[in-house]
């Protein structure tokens, strides 16, 4: 039997979009708006061409500050950097039966941390953004995929990722389909998002291509330097990605509201343990096969 998880969803009536969006600039609630259609088309083009959509200054500064303060209040409760681990891009254990140069045997030290979703406060703006049906529908249209759902994953559905001075988030794939990133606080230096668009497909692991990037090939690597308040929509299950080492006293804090095409699935136990510090009963009960058969 799974642990009881306190319901966390806001109802639609409790989510005033103007709390976190400038609806004149980003009228994502108005299906008749030409500006909304323009935003959707811009995101689709970015995803088709680069595997990533980027909307600068999407979230209001006041909402960003509320999220920043929430993260600072919770930062010491997160999965601490002292619990760092050596991980490969698939977050699996080492398989010594494979050739020593195989991507599954490429391990790097992860020192970044997460403020897990179950720690978010009752009136969290991040929770409001995540629970908004308007946001879900907008993201689905940008992805040109539907329907999409909020994730059943209790620890990683909408966490904050935190990187302090010298932290590194190694090359990896996500266990979920789509991630929305909202930069909450910039590090003093470093902390660039690097990714390789669509380096694998739902039915082809493309281990040779992955291995080339892991060993220094940069031809397909793209770099995105996010600014505070920026929105990023990303297909992290198929595009390998990392965050470069951060520098300085200001931590890099990014919110990660996450969406899926199958609302039942959660992270596999090993993925949850590697990223969020523990697995729960639900991770073992729902450890089902994926349609795409990819390693995660």
SEMIMAR-853408 format. One record per residue: residue in one letter; x, y, z of N, C-alpha, C in turn. Coordinates in steps of 0.02 Angstrom, whole numbers, padded with zeros to 5 digits, always signed. Layout:
<atoms>
aXYZXYZXYZ
...
</atoms>
This chain:
<atoms>
x+00043-00060+00000+00000+00000+00000+00045+00062+00000
x+00030+00110-00045+00070+00172-00049+00060+00215+00013
x+00112+00254+00029+00104+00303+00082+00049+00352+00064
x+00013+00376+00114-00038+00426+00101-00005+00492+00084
x-00025+00522+00029+00003+00586+00007-00051+00639+00012
x-00041+00690+00051-00091+00742+00059-00106+00775-00008
x-00170+00780-00027-00187+00813-00090-00159+00884-00092
x-00134+00903-00150-00101+00968-00153-00129+01014-00206
x-00177+00991-00246-00199+01030-00303-00244+01088-00283
x-00231+01146-00312-00277+01201-00306-00334+01190-00355
x-00393+01214-00340-00447+01214-00389-00437+01274-00435
x-00470+01270-00492-00462+01324-00542-00482+01392-00513
x-00532+01393-00470-00556+01456-00442-00504+01488-00396
x-00459+01448-00371-00408+01473-00324-00345+01497-00358
x-00343+01496-00424-00281+01513-00460-00292+01575-00502
x-00279+01633-00476-00282+01694-00515-00220+01699-00559
x-00228+01694-00624-00170+01693-00669-00129+01757-00663
x-00163+01812-00647-00127+01875-00642-00079+01876-00582
x-00083+01825-00540-00036+01819-00484+00034+01805-00509
x+00039+01772-00567+00106+01756-00591+00118+01773-00665
x+00067+01798-00701+00076+01815-00771+00052+01886-00785
x+00086+01920-00830+00061+01981-00860+00016+01960-00918
x-00050+01961-00907-00097+01935-00956-00103+01979-01017
x-00080+02041-01014-00078+02083-01074-00022+02059-01121
x+00034+02042-01092+00092+02020-01132+00087+01945-01149
x+00060+01906-01102+00056+01833-01112-00016+01809-01098
x-00062+01823-01145-00132+01807-01135-00147+01733-01150
x-00116+01689-01113-00122+01618-01128-00192+01591-01112
x-00232+01631-01077-00300+01611-01059-00349+01626-01115
x-00330+01667-01163-00375+01692-01215-00363+01655-01281
x-00405+01606-01295-00395+01564-01354-00406+01602-01419
x-00435+01661-01415-00447+01702-01475-00390+01751-01488
x-00342+01754-01444-00289+01805-01447-00238+01789-01501
x-00222+01839-01543-00169+01829-01593-00101+01825-01559
x-00093+01859-01503-00030+01857-01466-00019+01786-01439
x-00072+01754-01413-00066+01685-01389-00046+01639-01447
x-00079+01646-01504-00062+01605-01562+00011+01615-01583
x+00034+01677-01579+00104+01692-01595+00151+01657-01547
x+00135+01658-01482+00177+01624-01432+00180+01549-01445
x+00122+01519-01459+00120+01447-01472+00162+01430-01533
x+00155+01469-01586+00192+01455-01647+00268+01464-01635
x+00286+01515-01598+00357+01527-01581+00385+01467-01544
x+00347+01441-01496+00371+01383-01457+00376+01320-01500
x+00326+01310-01543+00328+01251-01586+00388+01253-01632
x+00403+01312-01659+00461+01317-01704+00525+01303-01667
x+00531+01329-01605+00591+01316-01565+00599+01242-01550
x+00544+01209-01532+00546+01138-01516+00563+01096-01578
x+00534+01115-01635+00548+01077-01697+00619+01086-01721
x+00644+01148-01715+00711+01163-01742+00766+01146-01693
x+00755+01162-01629+00808+01157-01579+00793+01110-01522
x+00734+01080-01520+00716+01035-01465+00702+01072-01401
x+00691+01138-01405+00683+01179-01344+00646+01243-01362
x+00598+01262-01321+00563+01326-01329+00584+01372-01272
x+00593+01436-01287+00617+01484-01237+00576+01548-01242
x+00544+01566-01186+00504+01628-01183+00534+01672-01128
x+00569+01725-01145+00600+01769-01094+00547+01806-01053
x+00563+01817-00989+00523+01859-00944+00450+01837-00940
x+00439+01772-00940+00370+01746-00941+00334+01755-00874
x+00369+01742-00820+00338+01746-00753+00351+01814-00723
x+00300+01843-00691+00307+01909-00660+00363+01911-00608
x+00400+01966-00604+00453+01972-00554+00428+01961-00482
x+00367+01984-00467+00339+01974-00400+00330+01900-00384
x+00307+01861-00433+00298+01789-00423+00365+01754-00418
x+00414+01776-00457+00481+01748-00453+00510+01760-00384
x+00499+01819-00357+00525+01834-00290+00491+01791-00237
x+00426+01778-00244+00392+01734-00197+00421+01663-00200
x+00434+01639-00260+00464+01572-00267+00535+01571-00239
x+00572+01626-00251+00640+01631-00225+00640+01626-00149
x+00595+01663-00118+00593+01662-00045+00570+01594-00018
x+00523+01562-00053+00502+01495-00032+00562+01447-00036
x+00599+01449-00091+00656+01404-00099+00708+01416-00045
x+00720+01479-00028+00769+01494+00025+00746+01468+00093
x+00680+01471+00105+00654+01444+00169+00661+01368+00172
x+00658+01336+00115+00658+01262+00113+00726+01232+00096
x+00774+01274+00079+00836+01249+00049+00872+01199+00095
x+00868+01209+00160+00903+01163+00205+00866+01098+00216
x+00804+01094+00192+00765+01032+00197+00771+00989+00134
x+00803+01016+00083+00808+00980+00020+00855+00921+00024
x+00856+00884-00031+00902+00828-00038+00972+00857-00044
x+01009+00855+00010+01070+00895+00018+01125+00874-00031
x+01166+00923-00048+01222+00911-00094+01272+00862-00063
x+01272+00857+00004+01317+00809+00036+01299+00738+00018
x+01237+00729-00006+01215+00662-00027+01230+00652-00101
x+01284+00683-00125+01302+00679-00196+01313+00606-00217
x+01309+00596-00282+01315+00528-00308+01350+00529-00375
x+01377+00472-00392+01405+00463-00459+01350+00432-00502
x+01334+00466-00558+01278+00443-00599+01299+00440-00672
x+01267+00395-00709+01274+00395-00782+01213+00430-00812
x+01211+00441-00878+01155+00479-00907+01087+00445-00898
x+01086+00381-00883+01024+00344-00877+01005+00330-00804
x+01048+00352-00758+01038+00344-00686+01031+00270-00667
x+01068+00227-00702+01067+00156-00687+01133+00137-00653
x+01133+00078-00623+01194+00053-00592+01243+00031-00646
x+01307+00028-00628+01357+00009-00677+01348-00064-00698
x+01354-00076-00762+01349-00143-00790+01417-00162-00818
x+01455-00201-00780+01524-00217-00799+01527-00267-00856
x+01470-00293-00878+01470-00338-00936+01477-00299-01001
x+01466-00233-00998+01472-00191-01058+01544-00167-01067
x+01560-00148-01128+01625-00120-01143+01637-00058-01099
x+01700-00048-01079+01715+00007-01032+01699+00075-01061
x+01693+00082-01127+01677+00146-01158+01602+00155-01172
x+01562+00107-01151+01490+00112-01163+01461+00170-01122
x+01412+00207-01149+01383+00264-01112+01354+00245-01044
x+01331+00184-01037+01304+00163-00972+01358+00156-00919
x+01422+00157-00941+01477+00153-00893+01513+00220-00886
x+01481+00273-00911+01509+00340-00904+01477+00374-00844
x+01515+00382-00790+01488+00409-00728+01521+00476-00712
x+01480+00523-00688+01504+00588-00665+01474+00601-00596
x+01508+00644-00558+01483+00660-00491+01431+00715-00494
x+01372+00701-00468+01319+00751-00463+01319+00781-00393
x+01325+00848-00390+01325+00882-00325+01267+00930-00317
x+01225+00936-00369+01166+00978-00363+01115+00945-00317
x+01064+00983-00296+01014+00956-00250+00944+00977-00273
x+00894+00946-00242+00824+00961-00257+00787+00978-00193
x+00742+01026-00199+00689+01036-00149+00630+00998-00176
x+00618+00939-00148+00568+00893-00176+00498+00923-00173
x+00456+00900-00218+00388+00928-00225+00347+00921-00161
x+00358+00869-00123+00318+00859-00063+00335+00908-00007
x+00388+00948-00018+00407+00998+00032+00376+01067+00018
x+00346+01077-00040+00320+01143-00057+00267+01166-00007
x+00266+01230+00004+00221+01258+00054+00149+01261+00028
x+00101+01268+00075+00031+01264+00057+00008+01314+00005
x+00034+01375+00008+00014+01427-00039+00070+01443-00090
x+00109+01393-00106+00165+01401-00152+00142+01426-00221
x+00173+01479-00245+00159+01503-00313+00178+01450-00364
x+00231+01414-00351+00251+01361-00397+00195+01309-00403
x+00164+01291-00348+00107+01245-00351+00050+01275-00391
x+00037+01339-00383-00017+01371-00421-00003+01367-00496
x+00058+01382-00515+00077+01378-00586+00067+01307-00611
x+00088+01259-00572+00084+01189-00593+00012+01165-00596
x-00030+01186-00550-00099+01162-00547-00145+01197-00595
x-00123+01249-00628-00165+01287-00674-00180+01248-00738
x-00244+01234-00750-00263+01201-00812-00245+01243-00873
x-00249+01309-00864-00231+01353-00920-00158+01342-00940
x-00113+01335-00891-00043+01321-00906-00035+01253-00940
x-00070+01203-00915-00065+01136-00946-00085+01139-01019
x-00141+01173-01034-00165+01176-01103-00117+01216-01147
x-00088+01270-01119-00040+01309-01157+00022+01268-01174
x+00049+01234-01124+00108+01192-01135+00093+01138-01187
x+00034+01106-01182+00016+01054-01230+00014+01081-01301
x-00014+01141-01310-00016+01170-01377+00053+01187-01402
x+00096+01212-01358+00165+01227-01378+00201+01164-01401
x+00190+01110-01365+00221+01046-01382+00188+01014-01443
x+00127+01036-01459+00087+01005-01512+00075+00931-01497
x+00064+00917-01433+00052+00850-01408-00007+00854-01360
x-00049+00804-01362-00104+00805-01314-00144+00741-01316
x-00177+00728-01260-00175+00769-01200-00111+00757-01160
x-00092+00806-01120-00039+00796-01071-00068+00806-01001
x-00033+00781-00952-00060+00780-00884-00006+00803-00835
x-00031+00827-00777+00015+00835-00720+00036+00766-00697
x+00096+00763-00669+00128+00699-00655+00108+00672-00587
x+00097+00607-00583+00081+00575-00519+00142+00571-00473
x+00201+00582-00500+00263+00577-00463+00262+00623-00401
x+00265+00595-00340+00257+00636-00280+00317+00679-00262
x+00378+00660-00282+00438+00696-00263+00463+00743-00317
x+00453+00725-00380+00483+00762-00435+00434+00794-00482
x+00370+00802-00463+00321+00830-00509+00331+00905-00520
x+00352+00940-00469+00364+01013-00476+00415+01035-00423
x+00476+01009-00426+00526+01028-00376+00564+01091-00395
x+00605+01114-00349+00658+01163-00364+00724+01125-00369
x+00763+01141-00419+00832+01117-00423+00877+01173-00397
x+00925+01154-00354+00968+01203-00322+01041+01185-00336
x+01080+01234-00358+01151+01224-00369+01188+01281-00335
x+01229+01263-00286+01269+01312-00250+01339+01315-00281
x+01382+01355-00252+01450+01366-00279+01485+01300-00292
x+01506+01289-00353+01544+01229-00371+01502+01168-00387
x+01436+01173-00385+01393+01116-00400+01390+01103-00475
x+01376+01040-00491+01373+01018-00561+01316+00968-00567
x+01277+00975-00621+01222+00929-00636+01241+00893-00701
x+01263+00830-00698+01293+00796-00756+01243+00781-00812
x+01271+00758-00867+01231+00736-00925+01181+00683-00902
x+01118+00691-00925+01067+00642-00907+01006+00650-00953
x+00964+00599-00951+00897+00601-00981+00846+00602-00926
x+00788+00632-00940+00733+00633-00892+00691+00570-00898
x+00661+00550-00842+00616+00493-00842+00546+00511-00865
x+00530+00576-00869+00465+00599-00891+00469+00625-00962
x+00412+00642-00990+00410+00664-01060+00433+00735-01070
x+00404+00781-01031+00414+00852-01043+00427+00889-00978
x+00472+00937-00980+00486+00978-00922+00481+01051-00940
x+00449+01090-00898+00448+01162-00903+00495+01189-00850
x+00541+01231-00870+00589+01261-00824+00574+01335-00816
x+00577+01360-00755+00569+01431-00740+00627+01451-00696
x+00672+01493-00722+00730+01512-00682+00708+01561-00628
x+00724+01543-00566+00703+01582-00507+00760+01626-00482
x+00821+01601-00486+00879+01641-00463+00941+01620-00502
x+00978+01669-00527+01038+01655-00566+01098+01649-00520
x+01142+01602-00537+01207+01599-00503+01250+01658-00525
x+01301+01673-00486+01347+01727-00505+01383+01712-00569
x+01397+01648-00580+01432+01627-00641+01417+01555-00656
x+01429+01535-00719+01416+01466-00739+01342+01451-00740
x+01326+01387-00731+01256+01367-00729+01221+01370-00796
x+01259+01360-00851+01228+01359-00917+01194+01292-00931
x+01138+01295-00963+01101+01235-00983+01128+01213-01051
x+01155+01152-01054+01180+01124-01116+01138+01062-01134
x+01123+01054-01198+01082+00998-01218+01097+00977-01289
x+01079+00915-01305+01088+00888-01372+01018+00869-01397
x+00988+00908-01441+00919+00895-01461+00909+00827-01493
x+00859+00791-01468+00837+00728-01499+00895+00681-01516
x+00940+00672-01468+00997+00628-01480+00977+00554-01481
x+00920+00538-01451+00892+00471-01458+00819+00477-01476
x+00791+00422-01501+00721+00420-01523+00684+00370-01479
x+00617+00370-01482+00580+00323-01440+00599+00250-01449
x+00629+00233-01507+00644+00162-01520+00717+00150-01538
x+00759+00199-01525+00830+00191-01540+00871+00229-01488
x+00911+00193-01448+00951+00223-01396+01008+00266-01422
x+01032+00251-01484+01086+00291-01515+01147+00296-01468
x+01169+00240-01442+01223+00240-01393+01288+00269-01422
x+01301+00258-01486+01363+00285-01516+01363+00362-01514
x+01306+00392-01532+01301+00465-01532+01306+00492-01461
x+01274+00459-01414+01277+00480-01344+01349+00476-01318
x+01382+00420-01334+01451+00411-01312+01497+00465-01339
x+01486+00485-01401+01529+00537-01432+01523+00602-01393
x+01463+00621-01373+01453+00683-01335+01486+00677-01266
x+01477+00620-01234+01505+00610-01167+01581+00616-01168
x+01610+00598-01224+01684+00599-01229+01709+00662-01265
x+01666+00714-01268+01692+00779-01290+01668+00806-01356
x+01629+00767-01395+01604+00792-01459+01553+00848-01446
x+01564+00907-01477+01523+00966-01462+01481+00989-01522
x+01484+00956-01579+01451+00982-01639+01375+00990-01630
x+01344+00944-01593+01271+00946-01585+01249+00978-01519
x+01297+00999-01479+01280+01027-01413+01258+01100-01420
x+01201+01115-01391+01175+01184-01389+01179+01210-01318
x+01187+01276-01311+01194+01307-01245+01140+01361-01239
x+01104+01360-01183+01053+01409-01169+01067+01441-01102
x+01080+01506-01102+01090+01543-01040+01024+01576-01021
x+00990+01549-00971+00925+01574-00950+00934+01635-00904
x+00885+01679-00906+00882+01735-00859+00822+01726-00813
x+00824+01760-00756+00771+01754-00707+00703+01770-00738
x+00654+01726-00727+00587+01735-00753+00575+01703-00820
x+00628+01677-00852+00620+01645-00917+00585+01578-00912
x+00547+01562-00963+00514+01497-00970+00550+01456-01023
x+00559+01393-01008+00589+01347-01056+00545+01284-01058
x+00529+01261-01118+00492+01198-01127+00538+01151-01164
x+00545+01090-01139+00600+01047-01160+00579+00974-01160
x+00601+00936-01210+00587+00865-01215+00647+00826-01187
x+00649+00822-01121+00709+00796-01088+00718+00721-01089
x+00667+00684-01113+00675+00612-01117+00717+00591-01178
x+00718+00633-01228+00752+00617-01290+00814+00659-01303
x+00820+00715-01267+00877+00760-01275+00920+00758-01213
x+00980+00732-01219+01026+00729-01162+01045+00800-01142
x+01051+00812-01076+01063+00881-01054+01101+00881-00988
x+01129+00939-00973+01165+00949-00910+01165+01023-00892
x+01187+01040-00832+01197+01110-00811+01270+01115-00789
x+01306+01163-00819+01377+01169-00804+01388+01195-00733
x+01448+01187-00709+01465+01204-00640+01450+01277-00625
x+01419+01288-00567+01402+01356-00546+01458+01387-00504
x+01459+01454-00502+01511+01489-00465+01479+01546-00426
x+01505+01560-00366+01485+01618-00328+01437+01603-00270
x+01421+01655-00234+01381+01647-00173+01306+01640-00187
x+01283+01662-00246+01212+01657-00262+01197+01588-00291
x+01150+01550-00262+01133+01484-00289+01091+01490-00352
x+01101+01445-00398+01056+01440-00456+00995+01400-00434
x+00936+01431-00438+00874+01398-00418+00827+01399-00478
x+00803+01340-00496+00758+01335-00553+00699+01291-00535
x+00639+01314-00552+00577+01276-00540+00565+01230-00600
x+00542+01169-00586+00536+01119-00639+00466+01086-00640
x+00414+01123-00657+00349+01092-00665+00350+01043-00724
x+00326+00983-00713+00340+00927-00758+00276+00893-00780
x+00272+00876-00845+00210+00848-00874+00224+00783-00911
x+00171+00742-00919+00178+00676-00948+00119+00661-00993
x+00127+00609-01035+00071+00585-01076+00034+00528-01041
x+00065+00497-00992+00033+00444-00953+00030+00467-00880
x-00030+00486-00855-00033+00514-00788-00023+00463-00732
x-00020+00399-00749-00012+00347-00698+00061+00336-00679
x+00106+00342-00729+00176+00324-00718+00210+00374-00672
x+00261+00350-00636+00305+00391-00595+00377+00372-00611
x+00424+00404-00578+00494+00385-00589+00506+00313-00568
x+00553+00281-00601+00575+00215-00578+00610+00224-00510
x+00612+00173-00468+00642+00181-00402+00714+00207-00404
x+00755+00180-00450+00825+00201-00452+00831+00274-00473
x+00786+00297-00516+00787+00367-00537+00769+00413-00479
x+00717+00394-00442+00696+00433-00385+00751+00437-00332
x+00783+00381-00319+00836+00379-00269+00896+00421-00289
x+00913+00420-00354+00971+00457-00378+00959+00533-00376
x+00897+00554-00392+00883+00626-00395+00854+00654-00331
x+00809+00617-00299+00770+00646-00244+00785+00614-00176
x+00835+00570-00175+00860+00546-00111+00826+00486-00083
x+00769+00467-00111+00733+00409-00085+00681+00386-00136
x+00659+00325-00128+00601+00302-00166+00545+00286-00116
x+00484+00286-00141+00425+00272-00099+00390+00210-00127
x+00340+00187-00091+00304+00128-00113+00277+00137-00184
x+00253+00197-00199+00223+00210-00264+00272+00199-00321
x+00337+00212-00308+00387+00203-00361+00397+00129-00377
x+00388+00086-00328+00395+00014-00339+00331-00015-00367
x+00273+00009-00343+00210-00017-00367+00197+00000-00440
x+00221+00058-00462+00209+00081-00530+00271+00077-00574
x+00316+00032-00558+00378+00023-00596+00362-00019-00658
x+00323+00010-00703+00299-00026-00762+00343-00011-00822
x+00337-00053-00873+00372-00042-00935+00347+00021-00971
x+00392+00054-01007+00374+00112-01047+00362+00091-01119
x+00317+00126-01152+00304+00111-01222+00365+00119-01265
x+00409+00168-01248+00466+00181-01292+00524+00133-01280
x+00523+00095-01225+00574+00045-01210+00643+00074-01199
x+00649+00139-01187+00714+00170-01176+00739+00158-01106
x+00805+00160-01099+00835+00154-01033+00825+00219-00995
x+00802+00215-00934+00798+00275-00892+00812+00255-00820
</atoms>
